[in-house]
Every structure is written in structure tokens, then in C-alpha cells.
């Protein structure tokens, strides 16, 4: 008999129709109501905790830390083979990677959600939960960290991204693929990462913003971020990690004030690299103290930077893995 803990936090996967507007109300249903329709195999016991009932855009890092503390409480008093966390898809890629970085459990932790509400024709709510629970029982996913199960595929939280606004094939990991599949209740893992990340939070999470680079972009948003008191800044550059010339004075001001700056790329695949030598190039940014975000997308780089800052680690090698 396998035993899985499922923490429900709301989202489309727990939504119902608002009778007044006819639109979906996110997080209305409890985890207990949803699990009844998931056809969980008889040899799996599921403990359900409806921890939050929120739209995923209403979740914040304080909520995620509370979830981590709740997991600690459960695991200190009981034995589970795996953990499933359900939430809305809009912030699932960020929440799952944040949980990956701050967790050091050996058992699988699996995030899932849905693109369609439980009431819609062709809903993916119940099958995604069932598959996530099956994945959470897999011995092959031990010591892998946090994964995301969606549409019968298992993705690692480090690379997963929401690729479609509404289609049930809502997530992908461009350039890296999925770790495995769930087919007819069978979990098959094809590949695993060869490293594990863990950063222990030692102080409050700092403010870290993302600023997108585009043609004729200047430094006004960077200056606004400086004025607001951010401790870190992620620039979503172009190509190999370039920014416009007009952004450089504000970027240099960030570095002068001790604000950590990371350059990433808006390209779906590939990583930033100091290929060119001109004002605003990745090489120029690096020479001025900007950290290279390697192949991290801007959202994941923000998560990694703010957790790194809160963990008091050396930032120089933060993005090496």
C-alpha cells in the first residue's frame, strides 16, 4: 500500500461556474471533493489537505513557504511515499521551481493543475491528479526534486514552462523534453537530472523584478526598480543576452548600488554567452558585473536569484547549475 499526501491550493483544477457572471470562480472546490472523481487505484491511500482555495495569481511566496512548513509538519509525524500539490497553472512553473529549490526531501513532490474546469467537457482535472498521484508513488522519481505532471507527461520544475494558454497540452520543457510518461497507470521514467539543487532560506525573500529588453528600450524601468528598493534584477535580453545601449547607464547604477543583476535571453532555447564585444553586449554586461543567467528563462532566473539572496550564498556560481 502506497501513501500520498495531496495539498490542494485552488486554481482551475478546483474551479466552478459563478452563477452570477457565468465565468469560472477559481479554487471553489475542495481537494476532498475533487479526489472522489479521480479513480485512484485501491492500493494507494491519499491524505487530502485543502490548504488554500485561491487563484494561482493570488498565491505568493509567503503562501509557498507555509506549504513547505505544512509538508515538514506532515513528514515529521507520518510516512508518505510521495507528495502532490495542486494549483492553478498561471504560476505553476514558478511555484514548482521555488518549492524545488527550498525542499530537500527524497520522496517525489509532484505539482499538477488543469486547463479546463472539472465541469467542462473533456476536463483534464481528474486525470492530471490521478497521474500526479501515480508519479508521486514512483521509486524512479526519488531524489529528483520537484516535478510537474501534465497531460500524461512528467517534466522537471527547472525547465517546465506553460506553452499554451488553454490547450490541455499546456506545459513543455523546450530543448530538454520530459522525464517520462504515465500510460495506462504505468509510470515510465526515461531520463533524470544528474544534479540536485537545494538552498536553505536564512532570511526574508528580497524584492527581485524582471525587465524585458526590446528595440529602443531605455533605462526608465530599471531606474524605477532601483527607486523601489529592489535587491535583484533579471533582464530578459535578446539573442545571446544583449540589451540596448540606452539601458547600460541604469544597469551600471544597479551594480554600483549593490543590486544583483542577471541577464537571460527571451529565446526559447539556448543560453546567454559573451559572443560579441560592444556596448550592451553580454560581454559588456559581464565586464560590468552582471551575472550570466545561462539557459534560465527570466521567471526561473528570478526564482533562483531571490532564493539565492535569501540563502546568503555566493552569487558568482549561482547559475552554474
Residue pairs with C-beta under 8 A, 6 or more apart in sequence:
1 43
1 44
1 45
2 43
2 44
2 45
2 81
2 82
2 137
3 44
3 45
3 46
3 47
3 78
3 79
3 80
3 81
4 44
4 45
4 46
4 47
4 80
4 81
4 82
4 83
4 84
4 133
4 136
4 137
5 46
5 47
5 49
5 71
5 74
5 80
5 82
5 83
5 84
6 31
6 35
6 46
6 47
6 48
6 49
6 83
6 84
6 85
6 86
6 129
6 133
7 31
7 49
7 51
7 67
7 70
7 71
7 83
7 84
7 85
7 86
8 14
8 30
8 31
8 34
8 48
8 49
8 50
8 51
8 52
8 53
8 86
9 27
9 51
9 52
9 53
9 54
9 56
9 59
9 63
9 67
9 85
9 86
9 87
9 88
10 26
10 27
10 52
10 53
10 54
10 55
10 56
10 58
10 87
10 88
11 26
11 27
11 54
11 55
11 56
11 86
11 87
11 88
11 89
11 113
11 114
12 24
12 26
12 88
12 89
12 113
12 114
12 115
12 116
12 117
12 125
13 34
13 86
13 87
13 88
13 112
13 113
13 114
13 117
13 118
13 125
13 128
13 129
14 26
14 27
14 28
14 29
14 30
14 31
14 34
14 53
14 86
14 118
15 24
15 25
15 26
15 27
15 28
15 29
15 117
15 118
16 24
16 25
16 28
16 29
16 117
16 118
16 119
17 23
17 24
17 25
17 117
17 119
18 24
18 25
24 117
26 54
26 55
26 56
26 88
27 52
27 53
27 54
27 55
27 88
28 53
29 53
29 118
30 48
30 50
30 53
31 48
31 49
31 50
31 86
32 48
32 50
34 86
34 118
34 125
34 126
34 129
35 46
35 48
35 129
37 118
37 126
38 126
38 127
38 129
38 130
38 133
39 126
39 130
40 46
40 130
40 133
41 134
41 185
44 133
44 134
44 137
46 133
47 74
47 78
47 80
49 70
49 74
51 66
51 67
51 70
52 59
52 63
52 67
54 63
54 88
55 88
55 90
56 87
56 88
56 89
56 90
56 91
56 92
56 95
56 113
57 88
57 90
57 91
59 87
59 88
59 91
59 95
61 98
61 205
61 306
64 95
64 98
64 99
65 102
65 201
67 85
67 99
68 99
68 102
68 103
71 83
71 103
71 105
71 109
74 80
75 105
80 107
81 107
81 108
81 136
81 137
82 107
82 108
82 109
82 110
82 133
82 135
82 136
82 137
82 138
82 141
83 105
83 107
83 108
83 109
83 110
83 136
84 110
84 111
84 112
84 129
84 132
84 133
84 136
85 95
85 96
85 99
85 109
85 110
85 111
85 112
86 111
86 112
86 113
86 129
86 132
87 95
87 111
87 113
88 113
89 113
89 114
89 115
89 162
89 170
89 171
90 162
92 111
92 113
92 148
92 162
92 171
93 148
93 157
93 160
93 161
93 162
93 171
93 299
93 300
94 299
94 300
94 302
94 303
95 111
96 111
96 146
96 147
96 148
96 157
96 160
97 146
97 157
97 158
97 160
97 300
97 303
97 304
98 303
98 307
99 109
99 111
99 146
99 157
100 109
100 145
100 146
100 157
100 158
100 197
101 197
101 198
101 199
101 303
101 304
101 307
102 198
102 199
102 200
102 201
102 307
103 109
103 145
103 146
103 198
104 198
106 142
106 143
107 136
107 142
108 135
108 136
108 137
108 138
108 141
108 142
108 144
108 147
109 136
109 145
109 146
109 147
110 132
110 133
110 135
110 136
110 141
110 146
110 147
110 148
110 149
110 154
111 132
111 146
111 147
111 148
111 149
111 157
112 128
112 129
112 131
112 132
112 148
112 149
112 150
113 128
113 150
114 123
114 124
114 125
114 128
114 168
115 124
115 164
115 166
115 167
115 168
115 170
116 122
116 123
116 124
116 125
116 168
117 123
117 125
118 125
118 126
122 168
124 150
124 151
124 168
127 152
128 149
128 150
128 151
131 149
131 152
131 182
132 149
134 182
134 185
134 187
135 141
135 147
135 149
135 154
135 182
135 187
137 187
138 187
138 189
140 180
140 187
140 189
140 192
141 147
141 154
141 179
141 187
141 189
143 196
144 156
144 179
144 192
144 193
144 196
145 156
145 157
145 158
145 193
145 196
145 197
146 156
146 157
147 154
147 155
147 156
147 157
147 179
148 154
148 155
148 156
148 157
148 160
148 171
149 155
149 182
150 169
150 170
150 171
151 168
151 169
151 170
151 171
152 181
152 182
152 183
153 171
153 178
153 180
153 181
153 182
154 178
154 179
154 180
154 181
154 182
154 187
154 189
155 171
155 172
155 173
155 178
155 179
156 173
156 176
156 179
156 193
158 193
158 197
158 300
159 173
159 174
159 175
159 176
159 300
160 171
160 172
160 173
161 171
161 172
161 173
161 174
161 297
162 170
162 171
163 169
163 170
163 171
163 172
163 174
164 170
174 268
174 269
175 268
175 269
175 270
175 295
177 191
178 190
179 189
179 190
179 191
179 192
180 187
180 188
180 189
180 190
180 191
181 187
181 188
181 190
182 188
195 321
197 321
199 307
199 308
199 310
199 311
199 313
200 311
201 307
201 310
201 311
202 310
202 311
202 312
203 310
203 312
204 310
205 306
205 307
205 309
205 310
206 230
206 231
206 232
206 306
206 309
206 310
207 228
207 229
207 230
207 231
207 232
207 306
208 230
208 231
208 232
208 233
208 234
208 302
208 305
208 306
208 309
209 225
209 228
209 230
209 232
209 233
209 234
209 302
210 233
210 234
210 235
210 236
210 298
210 299
210 302
211 221
211 222
211 225
211 233
211 234
211 235
211 236
212 236
212 266
212 298
213 235
213 236
213 237
213 238
213 242
213 243
213 244
213 247
213 266
214 238
215 244
216 244
216 246
217 243
217 244
217 246
217 247
218 244
218 246
218 247
218 250
219 246
219 247
219 248
219 249
219 250
219 251
220 250
222 233
222 247
222 250
222 251
222 253
222 254
223 250
223 253
225 233
225 254
226 250
226 253
226 254
226 257
226 259
230 259
231 259
231 260
231 309
232 259
232 260
232 261
232 262
232 302
232 305
232 306
232 309
233 254
233 259
233 260
233 261
233 262
234 261
234 262
234 264
234 293
234 298
234 301
234 302
234 305
235 243
235 247
235 251
235 261
235 262
235 263
235 264
235 290
235 298
236 264
236 265
236 266
236 297
236 298
237 243
237 263
237 264
237 265
237 266
237 272
237 282
238 265
238 266
238 267
239 265
239 267
240 265
240 270
240 272
240 273
240 274
240 275
240 276
240 282
241 263
241 264
241 265
241 272
241 273
241 282
241 285
241 292
241 293
242 276
242 280
242 281
242 282
243 251
243 263
243 280
243 285
244 280
245 279
245 280
247 280
248 279
248 280
248 284
248 288
251 261
251 285
251 288
251 290
252 288
254 261
255 261
255 288
255 289
255 290
260 291
260 305
260 309
260 315
261 285
261 289
261 290
261 291
262 290
262 291
262 292
262 293
262 296
262 301
262 305
262 319
263 272
263 282
263 285
263 290
263 291
263 292
263 293
264 272
264 293
264 296
264 297
264 298
264 301
265 271
265 272
265 293
266 298
269 295
270 295
271 293
271 294
271 295
272 282
272 292
272 293
272 294
273 282
273 292
274 281
274 282
274 283
274 286
274 292
275 281
275 282
275 283
276 282
276 283
277 283
277 284
278 284
282 292
286 292
291 315
291 316
291 318
291 319
292 319
293 301
293 319
294 319
294 320
296 304
296 319
301 319
304 318
304 319
305 315
305 318
308 315
308 318
309 315
